[in-house]
Amino acid sequence: MVLLFIVPGLLASNMIAARWVNGAIPPVALAFWRWTGTLALLLVLVGGQLWAQRAALAREWPVLLLLGSLGMGLCGAPVYLAARMTTATNIGLIYAASPVMVAVLAALWWGERLSLIQAVGVAFSFVGVVAIITRGDLASLIRLDFNAGDALTVVASASWAVYSVVLRRHRSDLGNDARFAAIAAGGVLATAPFYGLELAFGDRMSIDWSTLGVIAFLALVPGYLGYALHSRLIDRLGASRASVMLYLIPLYNAGLATVLLGERLALFHLVGLILILGGVALANRVPRKQDQTG
């Protein structure tokens, strides 16, 4: 299916845009206005559904707010702040380990058993992330000498993993689009106080066509289209088969960063990429019957 090759590019564009703005838009402002824009678009499309399902919204709002805080808050501003300190390539490669974190969290929280081969996959991915964070110099761990942007990306990646597990486990009476809109609203609400603090400290963005264009791009492309088409993939193929496209995101990200941002791949990037993708493939191996049920 062609969407398997389109969706990774849409999602990878978020990391590229974060690096592209190069600090011109403060990180919390970028996250807040990105999701405000996505929410505005969703309200036009599914506002009527949300009103018709307001009873379900009233019941589910605590979980929806949690999902918004995790998937749009902690997954947003930290990445944009990290982009000031590290490369888009590093951000994409570290994020590639998220599916492994999902498998580990599912094992810890719900007792989903990890097989030996899955445990090996977890170990491979962990070593791959460490290789990227340390730039191939493991002694930097002892010196505590590593990039703060990479550490922030690990936090955001872990938040995405928790978001994915909660989203998968929580049953909702809302339709997919209406639920997405409600989660986006939760993300805007969760981000708003931190945006206020950012403004209070004087970190403001200039309003011009360039900044407005970046925000509109993030709201539409990785925000609305990326999430919506990802959900459609899950509906059509099942969660396990759809997760294959996640393996392509770091490849797209590295390619786009090289072409558009002039970033260069180092040996530690390639080693980390091989270890992470191999680890993700092993850690997410599921029985054929489970894969068919999605």
C-alpha positions in Angstrom: 0.0 0.0 0.0 1.4 3.4 -1.0 0.5 4.9 2.4 3.2 2.8 3.9 5.7 4.9 2.0 4.0 8.3 2.4 3.2 8.4 6.1 6.9 8.0 7.2 7.8 11.1 5.2 4.9 13.1 6.7 6.0 12.2 10.2 9.7 12.7 9.6 9.0 16.2 8.3 8.3 17.3 11.9 12.0 16.7 12.9 13.2 18.5 9.7 11.0 21.5 10.3 12.1 21.7 14.0 15.7 21.9 12.9 14.9 24.2 9.9 13.5 27.0 12.1 16.8 27.0 14.0 15.4 28.6 17.1 13.4 31.4 15.3 10.2 30.1 17.0 10.5 29.3 20.8 9.9 25.5 21.4 6.7 25.7 23.5 5.2 28.3 21.2 5.9 26.1 18.2 4.3 23.1 19.9 1.3 25.2 21.2 0.5 26.8 17.9 1.1 23.7 15.8 -1.5 21.8 17.8 -3.8 24.8 18.0 -3.8 24.9 14.2 -4.4 21.1 13.9 -7.2 21.4 16.4 -8.8 24.2 14.5 -8.8 22.1 11.3 -10.2 19.1 13.1 -13.0 21.2 14.7 -14.1 22.2 11.2 -14.2 18.6 10.1 -15.5 16.8 13.2 -16.9 19.5 15.5 -20.4 18.2 15.0 -19.3 14.7 16.0 -17.7 16.0 19.2 -20.9 17.8 20.1 -23.0 14.7 19.4 -20.6 12.6 21.5 -20.3 15.1 24.4 -21.4 12.6 26.9 -18.5 10.3 26.0 -16.2 13.3 26.1 -17.3 14.1 29.6 -16.6 10.5 30.7 -13.2 10.2 29.0 -11.7 13.7 29.5 -9.1 12.6 32.1 -7.6 10.0 29.8 -7.9 12.4 26.8 -6.0 15.1 28.7 -3.3 12.6 29.7 -2.9 11.5 26.1 -2.7 15.1 24.9 -0.1 15.9 27.5 2.0 12.9 26.4 1.5 12.8 22.7 1.3 16.5 21.9 3.0 18.1 25.0 6.0 16.1 26.1 6.4 14.8 22.5 6.4 18.3 21.1 8.2 21.1 22.9 11.2 19.0 24.1 11.9 17.9 20.5 11.7 21.5 19.3 14.1 22.5 22.1 16.4 19.6 21.3 16.5 20.8 17.7 18.5 23.8 18.9 21.2 21.6 20.3 21.4 18.4 18.2 20.8 17.4 14.6 17.6 16.3 12.9 19.4 13.0 12.1 20.0 12.3 15.8 16.4 13.1 16.7 15.0 10.8 14.1 17.3 7.9 14.9 16.6 8.1 18.7 12.9 8.3 18.0 13.2 5.1 16.0 13.6 3.2 19.3 10.1 4.2 20.4 8.5 0.8 19.3 11.0 -1.0 21.6 10.0 1.2 24.5 6.4 0.3 23.8 7.2 -3.4 24.0 9.1 -2.9 27.3 6.3 -0.8 28.8 3.6 -3.3 27.8 5.7 -6.0 29.5 6.2 -4.0 32.7 2.6 -2.6 33.0 0.5 -5.4 31.7 2.7 -8.4 32.0 3.0 -9.0 28.2 5.8 -11.6 28.1 8.9 -10.8 26.2 10.5 -13.7 24.4 14.2 -14.2 24.3 14.5 -12.9 20.8 12.5 -9.8 21.8 14.7 -9.2 24.8 17.7 -9.4 22.4 16.0 -6.8 20.2 15.5 -4.5 23.2 19.2 -4.8 24.0 20.2 -4.1 20.4 18.1 -0.9 20.3 19.4 0.3 23.6 23.0 -0.1 22.5 22.1 1.7 19.2 20.6 4.7 21.1 23.7 4.8 23.4 25.9 4.8 20.3 24.1 7.9 18.9 23.9 9.8 22.2 27.6 9.3 22.9 28.6 9.9 19.2 30.4 6.5 19.3 32.5 7.5 22.3 31.3 5.3 25.2 33.8 7.0 27.6 31.6 10.1 27.4 29.0 8.3 29.6 31.6 8.1 32.4 32.4 11.8 31.9 28.7 12.6 31.6 29.7 14.5 28.5 26.8 14.2 26.0 24.5 16.4 24.1 21.5 17.8 26.1 19.4 17.8 22.9 19.9 14.0 22.6 18.8 13.6 26.2 15.7 15.7 25.6 14.9 13.5 22.6 15.1 10.4 24.7 12.5 12.0 27.1 10.2 12.8 24.2 10.6 9.4 22.7 9.8 7.8 26.0 6.7 10.0 26.3 5.6 8.8 22.8 6.0 5.2 23.9 3.8 5.8 27.0 1.2 7.6 24.8 1.2 4.7 22.3 0.6 2.1 25.1 -2.2 4.1 26.8 -3.8 4.8 23.4 -3.7 1.2 22.5 -5.0 0.0 25.9 -7.8 2.6 26.5 -11.1 1.8 24.9 -13.0 4.8 23.7 -16.6 5.4 22.6 -15.4 8.2 20.3 -14.7 7.7 16.6 -11.1 7.9 15.5 -11.3 11.5 14.2 -13.3 12.8 17.1 -10.9 11.1 19.5 -7.9 12.6 17.8 -9.5 16.1 18.0 -10.2 15.6 21.7 -6.6 14.5 22.3 -5.3 17.5 20.3 -7.4 19.7 22.6 -5.9 18.0 25.6 -2.5 18.7 24.2 -3.3 22.4 23.7 -4.6 22.7 27.2 -1.6 20.9 28.7 0.9 23.1 26.8 -0.9 26.4 27.4 0.5 27.0 31.0 4.1 26.4 29.8 3.5 28.7 26.8 2.5 31.3 29.3 5.7 30.8 31.3 7.7 31.1 28.1 6.1 34.4 27.3 6.6 35.6 30.9 10.3 35.0 30.5 10.3 37.1 27.3 10.9 34.3 24.8 8.6 35.4 22.0 8.4 34.6 18.3 8.3 37.2 15.6 5.1 37.0 13.5 5.9 37.0 9.8 5.1 34.9 6.8 8.0 32.6 7.5 7.0 31.7 11.0 3.3 31.5 10.1 4.2 29.2 7.2 6.2 26.8 9.4 3.4 26.6 11.9 0.8 26.0 9.2 3.0 23.3 7.7 3.4 21.5 11.0 -0.3 21.7 11.8 -1.3 20.3 8.4 1.4 17.9 7.3 2.9 16.0 10.3 0.0 17.2 12.6 -3.2 16.4 10.8 -2.2 14.3 7.7 0.5 12.3 9.5 -1.7 11.3 12.4 -4.8 10.8 10.4 -3.2 8.6 7.7 -1.3 6.6 10.4 -4.7 5.8 12.0 -6.1 4.8 8.6 -3.2 2.4 8.2 -3.9 0.8 11.5 -7.6 0.4 10.6 -6.7 -1.2 7.3 -3.7 -3.3 8.1 -3.8 -3.8 11.9 -1.3 -2.3 14.4 1.4 -4.8 13.8 1.6 -4.6 10.0 1.2 -0.8 10.1 4.1 -0.5 12.5 6.4 -1.6 9.6 6.3 2.0 8.3 7.9 3.2 11.5 11.1 1.5 10.4 11.2 3.9 7.4 11.0 7.2 9.5 14.7 7.3 10.4 15.7 6.5 6.9 13.5 9.3 5.5 14.7 11.6 8.3 18.4 11.0 7.6 17.9 11.5 3.8 15.9 14.7 4.2 18.3 16.1 6.7 21.2 15.4 4.4 19.5 17.0 1.3 17.7 19.9 3.0 19.9 20.7 6.0 23.3 19.7 4.8 23.8 17.3 7.7 26.4 14.6 7.3 26.1 10.9 8.4 28.9 9.7 10.6 29.9 6.1 11.3 28.1 6.1 14.7 24.9 7.1 12.9 25.1 4.0 10.6 26.0 1.7 13.6 23.1 3.2 15.6 20.7 2.9 12.7 21.5 -0.8 12.1 21.3 -1.7 15.8 18.0 0.2 16.4 16.2 -1.0 13.3 17.4 -4.5 13.9 16.3 -4.3 17.5 12.9 -2.9 16.7 12.3 -5.7 14.2 13.2 -8.3 16.8 11.4 -6.7 19.7 8.2 -6.3 17.8 8.0 -9.9 16.5 4.5 -11.2 17.2 2.8 -14.5 16.5 1.1 -14.6 13.1 -2.4 -15.0 14.7 -1.9 -11.9 16.7 -0.7 -9.9 13.7 -3.8 -10.8 11.8 -6.1 -9.6 14.5 -4.3 -6.2 14.6 
